[in-house]
Amino acid sequence: MIQAKLALKQYEQEKRAIERAYRTEKELRERAAKKYNEAVKAVSEEFKGNVNSLNFKKENEIREMLKKAKNNPDEIDKILENELGIKKQ
């Protein structure tokens, strides 16, 4: 009986830890997705109206960098700052 109670207590602790980790991971993914979408929008605004082929090439390079960093909000901030001079908000 005591062993069953201990096992149940351990199970509940592990369950709470897993649920907490899942919520944290979900929040990080949502934050990364939001940051990525904002970054893509910023790039579009930066190069809007520029038909110069060099600007088009630069825009595509930045978009590719953002795509690779899609799940890393800090890396997205770094790319925006280094490539476009957009500081972290």
C-alpha positions as CSV (number, residue, x, y, z in Angstrom):
1,M,0.0,0.0,0.0
2,I,2.8,2.4,0.9
3,Q,4.7,1.5,-2.2
4,A,1.6,2.2,-4.4
5,K,1.1,5.6,-2.8
6,L,4.8,6.5,-3.4
7,A,4.5,5.3,-7.0
8,L,1.4,7.4,-7.5
9,K,3.1,10.4,-6.0
10,Q,6.1,9.9,-8.2
11,Y,3.9,9.5,-11.3
12,E,2.0,12.8,-10.5
13,Q,5.3,14.7,-10.0
14,E,6.6,13.4,-13.3
15,K,3.3,14.2,-15.0
16,R,3.4,17.8,-13.7
17,A,7.0,18.2,-14.9
18,I,6.2,16.9,-18.3
19,E,3.1,19.2,-18.6
20,R,5.2,22.2,-17.5
21,A,7.9,21.3,-20.0
22,Y,5.3,21.0,-22.8
23,R,3.8,24.4,-21.9
24,T,7.2,26.0,-21.9
25,E,8.1,24.4,-25.3
26,K,4.8,25.5,-26.8
27,E,5.3,29.1,-25.6
28,L,8.8,29.1,-27.1
29,R,7.5,27.8,-30.4
30,E,4.8,30.4,-30.5
31,R,7.3,33.1,-29.6
32,A,9.6,32.0,-32.4
33,A,6.8,31.8,-34.9
34,K,5.6,35.3,-34.0
35,K,9.2,36.7,-34.2
36,Y,9.7,35.0,-37.6
37,N,6.5,36.4,-39.0
38,E,7.4,39.9,-37.7
39,A,10.9,39.6,-39.2
40,V,9.6,38.5,-42.6
41,K,7.2,41.5,-42.6
42,A,10.0,43.8,-41.6
43,V,12.2,42.6,-44.5
44,S,9.3,43.1,-46.9
45,E,8.8,46.6,-45.7
46,E,12.5,47.4,-45.9
47,F,12.7,46.3,-49.5
48,K,9.3,47.4,-50.6
49,G,9.3,49.4,-53.9
50,N,13.0,48.5,-54.6
51,V,13.2,46.8,-57.9
52,N,17.0,46.9,-58.0
53,S,18.3,43.4,-58.6
54,L,20.9,43.8,-55.8
55,N,18.2,44.7,-53.4
56,F,16.1,41.8,-54.6
57,K,19.1,39.4,-54.1
58,K,19.8,40.9,-50.6
59,E,16.1,40.5,-49.6
60,N,16.2,36.8,-50.7
61,E,19.4,36.2,-48.7
62,I,17.9,37.7,-45.6
63,R,14.7,35.7,-46.0
64,E,16.8,32.6,-46.3
65,M,18.7,33.4,-43.2
66,L,15.4,34.0,-41.3
67,K,14.0,30.8,-42.6
68,K,17.0,28.9,-41.2
69,A,16.6,30.7,-37.9
70,K,12.9,30.3,-37.8
71,N,12.8,28.4,-34.4
72,N,15.4,30.7,-32.7
73,P,14.0,34.1,-31.8
74,D,17.4,35.4,-30.6
75,E,19.0,34.5,-33.9
76,I,16.2,36.3,-35.7
77,D,16.9,39.4,-33.7
78,K,20.6,39.1,-34.5
79,I,19.9,38.8,-38.2
80,L,17.6,41.8,-38.2
81,E,20.1,43.9,-36.3
82,N,23.1,42.9,-38.4
83,E,21.4,43.0,-41.8
84,L,18.8,45.7,-41.5
85,G,19.8,47.7,-38.4
86,I,16.5,46.8,-36.7
87,K,17.2,46.7,-32.9
88,K,15.4,44.2,-30.6
89,Q,12.2,45.7,-29.2
